[in-house]
Amino acid sequence: MELTLFILCWTPVILLTLLAVVFRRPALELSVYSLIFTLLLTMFFFNTPLSVALLTGLDGVATALPLILVIFTGILLSTLLTATGSLKRIVDWLMGGVRDAFHRNLLITLGISNFMEGASVIAEPGVAPMLYAAGVSPAGAAALSIIGYSGLMTLELTGIIITVLSLVTGIPIQELGIASAWLSVPATLAMAACVPMYLPESGGIRGMALTLACGFFLGIAALGVTVFIGVSISGMVAGLALIFCLILLGNRKPETNIQILKDTAPFAFMLATLLLINIIPYLKELTFRRLTITVNIIPVHKLTFQPFFSAYIYLFLAFGLAAYLLKVPKKHVREILGAAMRKGWRPLLAMGLFGAMGQIIAYSGYAEGFARLDQAHNIPWVLSHGLKLYTGTLYPVFVPLLGWVGTFLTGYGVASLMLFAQLQIEAANLLGVSATWLAAGLAVGASVGSVSSPFKVAMATSMCNAIGTEGEILRRTIPLGLAASLFIGVILRIVL
């Protein structure tokens, strides 16, 4: 393997980091510059024809489309709930059940975010505006809406991450789930330690102790559920358990009335529908496998759209339910639609471009017409095998970093698994260590990478009036993600 190509593989990461950290550029600029750079890199150094790169870029936009729709409908709903004062009332209602504002912010950041992500509901559209309404700065609300769930994300999304990892590696789901749950305990602690720095009041030593206790509780609760019940509900149960614990600590009961029931009805509707389609076997089979649309933009990647399994339809219906229950006039609904479009087009375009960049990287090295793949010029292959070659027995330390890189470049934790999971089987055989633990380390590193992903940061900033602050946020979260992934790598090396 050429050292030059291995070094070149890191240049998109370096470019994104410089633009975000040093020059503090917004997400749309980051996506445009990075896409152009990646396109030229793959064409001139990784032997990828222009036609292949353009088609894979289009495939990346299509792959990101379901998430883009989730974000747009989330912007619609959050704009409506903010304009009607509904989110402020929800935050005040939560305040009635906890001890103080610090406890409330922990409940939203660590409790609600993990409950929502565990139920396959994207957390940012709900959590970021809630934190903003609770008095957290726009940039802080955006960052916390990702930090809150990223340590535990491997076990969330109703177990889809572990399911994909099992399909790619052939390792049983329960084995992967338990190993990932153990590694998620320190990951959740690491992310919890970052929470106070984004809150208006850090709470001092007691506040940090409580935050770490909440992180540890989340990790242990998820581990217990994974071991004794199963991975698919572990994140959701852990988040719900933390919400109840913080309310019990407050020793107060939130006062419920008709208005708060109307305010929370859209969230209850989303959670109920998504839980039903994930829990009831017939509904899951119907929405996940039957009511689907399959598209092939490139011959080596089949796109399957599952509109009735994804969250965007239910978010749009929740928007309609909120408008009806809150008696919003039609004129104001049209104004909210316009405001959401003005607020959302930049981050949504950025997400599409980041999706394109991710797929161009993933399918670099393919010949004209996708006739064959030259592995020596495929960026994920060069990255992963280069790390294995140059790090030797220290390779496990860098496995979570590989997961971080995949999420950083593509925006998706699952994409990291598709890119790098199979390599862990080969590396485990070569080093004589457990493939299960290497694969789990990759997955947890990919989850922690969410905090450093320009894609996810762009998603979060659009929800809480923080558009344009993406560079400021990434300047802090990129080092956090890197440090957390290496921390998990050190633990993985000790375990092995």
N, C-alpha and C positions, 0 to 999 in steps of 0.2 A: 504493500500500500504506500502511495506517495504521501509524504509528510505535508507537501504543499496543499494537496486536496483536503487533507484533514484540517489544516489551518483555515482554508477557504470556507469550509463548512460552518465555521463559527462567525464568519463575517456578517451574516444577517442579524445574529444576536448582538454583535458589537455595534452595528449600525443603529439598531433599534434602541439599544441602551444609551448610546451617545445622544441620539436625537431626543430621547425622553428625559434622560437624567441631566445632561449638560445643557442642551438647548431648550428643553421643556416645551417641545412642540405638541400641539393638540393631536388627537387620535387620527383625524382625517389626513393631516399632513404625514403623520407616521406611516399610515397605510399606503399612501401614494408613493412616497420615497422608497419604502421597503419593497413594495411590489415591483417597481421599476428596477431596483437594484437586484432583486432575486431573479427577475426575468433575464437580465443581462448575465448574471452569474451562472445560471443553469445553461444558458445558450453557449457562452464562450469558454467555460471551464468544465462543464459537466456534460458536454456533448448532447444537449437536448435540442432537437429541432424547434424552430419557432412555432410551427403548427401544433406540435405536441404540447408545448408550454401554454399556448393560448387556449387550447381545448381543456387542459387540466385546470387552468385558471377559471374557465367558465364552469367546469365541474365543481370547483371550490365554492363559487358563488351559489350554485344550486344546492350544494351540501349545507351551506350556511343559511339557506332560505327559511327553513322551519324556525330556527332560532331568531332570525331577523323578524319574522312574523310574531313570535312570542314577545320580543322586545317592543315592537310597535304597538301591539295591543296592550302591553303592560304600561307603555307611556300614555296611551289613551285613558286607561283606567286610573292611573295615578294622577293624571291631569284633572280628571273629573273629580276625584276624591279630594284633591287639594283645593280646587276651586270652590267646592261646596262646604269646605271645612270638615269633611268627614274624617280625614286622616288625623287632624288635630284632636277631634273628639275621641278617636280610638286611643291615641297616645295618652290623653288625659284620663281615659277610662282605665288603661293599664296602670297609670300612676296610682289609681285608687286601690290597687291590689298589691303594690310593692312598697318597700320601706321608704325609698327616696328616688331621685332622678337617676342616680348612678345604677341602682338595682334595675330600674326600668330600662335603661340603655343596654344593660347586660342581657335582660330578658329578650329584648328585640334582636340584639346582635347575635347572641349565642343560642337562645332558645327558639325564637320564631324562625330564624334563618335555617337552622338545621331541621326543624320540623317541616318547613316548606320544601327544602331540597330533598329531604328524605321521602316526601310524597310526590316527587318528580315535578314540583312547582318551582320554576326559576325564582330564586329568592330576591334578586336585585329589584325587580319592579315593585315589590311590596316593602322590603326592608329599608332600602335607601330612602324613599320618601317618608317612611315612618320615623327614621332617625333624624332626618332633616326637620320634620315637624316637631320633634322632641328637643330641638335646640342645638343639635350637632351641626358643625360647619358643613357646607356642601361637599367639599373635598373629603372631609372625615366621614360623612355619611356614605359616600360612594365607596371609599376604601373599606369601611367596616362591613358593608353589605356583602363583600367578598371574603374578607378575613374571617368573618364569623363562622362560615361553613367549610372553608377550604381544608382545614385539618382533618375533618371527618368525611370529606366528600367521596372518598373511595367506597364507603359503605352506603352511600345515599343513592338518589335517583332510582329508588325501589330495586336496588341491586344490579342495575344494568351494567355498571362499570366492571364489577366482578364477573358478571355473566360474559361480557365481551372478552375479558382477560382469560376466562376459562376456555372459550371457544378458540381463541388464538393459540393458547399454549397446550390445551388438552389436559390441564391439571384440574381435578375436581373442584367445583365451586366452593364447597364447605372448607376444604383445605386452604384455598386462597383467601376466603373470607376471614378465617380465624387468624392467619398470618397478617393480613392487612389490618385487622382490628387491633392486634397487638402493636403494630407500628403506628397506627393512628392515634394511640394514646399520647406518645411524645409529640406527634405532629400537632394534635389539638392543643396540647400544653404550649407549644411554641407559638401557635397562632393566638391563643388566649393572652399570652404575655404581651402581644403587640396592641391589644385592644385599648388599654388606658391612654396610650399616647395620642389617640385620635378623639378622645372624649373631651368635652369642655372642662370637666373636673375629673382628675385622674383617681381621686379617692385616696391618694397617698399609699402608705405601706399596707393599710387594711384593704384598700381598694384593689391593689395588686394581688394580695393574698386571696381575696374573694374571687377575683377573675380567674386566677390559676386553679382555685378549687372548682369553679364552674367548668373550666376546660378539662380538668381531671375527671370530674363527674361525668361529663359527656363521653369521654373516651372509655371509661370503665363501663358505663351503662350500655354503650354500643357494643363493646366486647362481650358483655354478658348476654345480650340479646342474640348476637351472632352465634355464640357457642350453644346456647340452650334452645333457641327458636329458629333463627335463620338470618342471613344477611339482608334480605329484601326489606325488612321493616326496622332494621337496627338504628339507622340515623333518625328516622321519624320518631321512634319511641324515645330515643335519647333526648331529642329536642323537646318533646312534650313533657318528659319527666323533669327536665331542668326548669321549664316554665312553671310547673306545679310547685317545685321546690322553692323557687324565688318568691312565688306568691305566698307559700306557707311561711317563709321567713318574714314576710311583711306583716303577717298576722292580721291581715285585713281582707275583707271580701269586696271586690269591685261591685259597685251598685249598677245593676242592669235595668235598663228601661227600653221602651219601644224605639227610641232614637238610636241607641247604640246597637240594637239588634238590626236595624236598617243599615247602619254604617258598616257593620261586620258581615252582613249578608253576602256581599260579593265574594269575600274571602272564604266564607263557609261554603258557598256554592262551588267555588273552584276546588277546594279541598275535597268536598264530598264527591264530586263527579270524578276527579282524578283518582281518589281512593277506590271508588267503585270499579272503575275500569282496570285498576291494577290488582284488585283483590278477587273480584268475581271471575272465575275462569272463563265462562262463556263470553263475557264482555271483553276480557283481555284478548281472547282468541279472535273475536269479531273485529275489534279496533286495531289490534297489532298485526294480524296476519291477513284478514280477508278484505277489509275496507282500505286497501292500499293502492298506491300508484307507483309503478316501476318505470324508471327512465335510465337509459344508457347514453350519457354524453360522450364518455370514452369507453372503449371496449373492456378495459380491465377493472372498471368500477361500476357496480350496479347501484343506482340511487333508488331507495324505496321511501316514498313519502307516506306517512301514517297520520292523516289530518285529524282523525277522531281519537287518536291515542296521544297526540301532542297537545300542548297546553293552549295554543293560540286561539282555537275555536272557543274554548271554555272561558278564556280571558275576554274575548269579544262579547260572549253572552253575559259575562259578569258585568261588563261595561253597560250593556243594555239594561240589566237588572238594577244596577245602581242608579242609572238615569231615571228609571221608572219609580223606584222606591223613594228616591230623594226629590222626585217631582221637578226634574230639571226641564225647563221649556225647550222646545225644539230649536229655537234660535240660539240658545246657549249651547246646545249639543253641537250645532254646526260650528260655533266659535271654538269649542273645545277641540273638535276635529282639526280645525285649522291651526290651533296652537300646538297640538301634538305633532302635526306635520312639520311646522317650523322648528320645533324643538328636536325632532327626531331624525331629520334627513341626514345630517352630518354623521352622527354615530352609526346610523344604519348603513350608510354608504361605506364607512370605514370598516364595519364588520364584514360586508361583502368582499371588500378588497383584501382584508386579512385572510378570509376564507380562501380566496384565490391564491394568495401567496403560500398558504399552507399546502395546498394541493400541488402547486408547481414544485415545491420542495419534495413532497412525498413521491411524486412520479418523475423526478429528474432521472436522466439516464436512459429513458425509453427511446427506441429508434423510431423513425418515421412510421406512422400508422400503428404505433404500439406493437410492432411485430416482435420485438424482443427487448429485454431489460439488460443493460450493462451494469451489473452490481457495483463495479469499481467506480462508476460515475453516478451512483444513486446516493444523494446526500445523507438520508437516514442510515444506509448501510455503512457508508464511510465513517460517519460519526460514531456509530455504535461499535464497529469493529476496531476503529482507531483507539477508542477508549480502552477496549479490552486489550489491545496490543501494547499500548504505551503505559498502562497502569498495573498490569500483572496481577499479583495477589491483592493489591489494593482496589481492584475493580469494584467490589461491592460498595465501597464508599461513594463511588460516582454513579451507581445505578439510579438512585433517586434524582441525581442531577440530569440524567438522560430524560427522565420523565418530566422534569421542570422545563428542559429545552423544548420538548415536543409541545407542551402546552403553551409556552411562551411564543413559539413560532406559529402555531396553528389556532390557538384559542380553545382547543378542545382537549380535555384530559383523555378522552377515549382515543383521540388521534395518536397520542403518545403510545398507547398500548398497541395500536395497529402498526405503528412504525417500528417499535423496539421490543415488543414482548417476546417474539419468537427467538430473538437473540439470547434471551436469558436462559433458555433451555440449553443452547449450545455452550454458553459461558459456564453454566453450572456443571455440565459434563466435563469441560476442560479443567475447571478449578477443583472439582470434587466437592461441591457444596450443594445446598438445597435449591433446586429450581423454583420451588414454591415461594421461598423467602425472597429470592432475587426478583421474581415477578411481582410479589407484593410490594417490595421496595420501589420498583418502577412505578406502580400504580399510586402509591402514597406520594411519591415525588411529583407525579403528574398532577395530583390534586392540589398539593401545596403550590404548584406553579400557577394556579388560578389567580393568586394575589399579584403576580407579575405580568399577567397577560394583558397586552394593550387591547385585545378584543373584548375581554370582560370588563376592563376599566371603562372603555367607551360605552359599554352597555350600562354600567352603573351610573356614570356621570349624567347620562341623559335623563335619569329618573329623579334627580334632586337638585336641579339648577346648577350643576357643576360642569357643564360643557365648556371646554377650553382649559380645564385644570388637569387634564390627563397626564401631561408631562410632570407636573408637580407631584401628582400621586405616584406615578411610576418611579420617580426619583427616590422615593422612600420604599416602595414595595418590591422593586427589583432586588435590592440588597437583602430585604427580609426573606424573599422567596429563595434566593440563593443560599443564604445562611441556614434556613430551615431544611432545605433539601440535603445539604452537606451534613447537618446535625443528624438527620435520619439515616444518612449513609454511614456515619460513624457507628450509630447504634446497630445498624444492619451488619456491619463488619464484626462487631463484638458478638452478636448473636451467632454468626456463622463461624 
